[in-house]
Amino acid sequence: MLIFPVFLQNKPKERRKPLQVTVRDNNVDQALKALKKKMQREGIFREMKLRRSYEKPSERKAREKAEAIRRARKLERKRMEREGF
């Protein structure tokens, strides 16, 4: 079993758990694929990309606001699609 101690910094310490992937039948490729999927789901790749360089607080606020607007528009589109408009 491989254990990769990868933590998201924005989660409280008591909720942090290392991601665990089981290697079955010496199939490391399959285990790596499962690890990547878990990391993608947790948002670790995105966070690593954001932390590569310093982001000014004003830029962070603008990015988060734009993300919120995109999410709201997407939810609205899906709602309208469900209702048949």
Secondary structure as UniProt FT lines:
FT   STRAND          2..4
FT   TURN            9..10
FT   HELIX           13..15
FT   STRAND          19..21
FT   TURN            25..26
FT   HELIX           28..42
FT   HELIX           44..50
FT   TURN            51..52
FT   HELIX           57..83
//
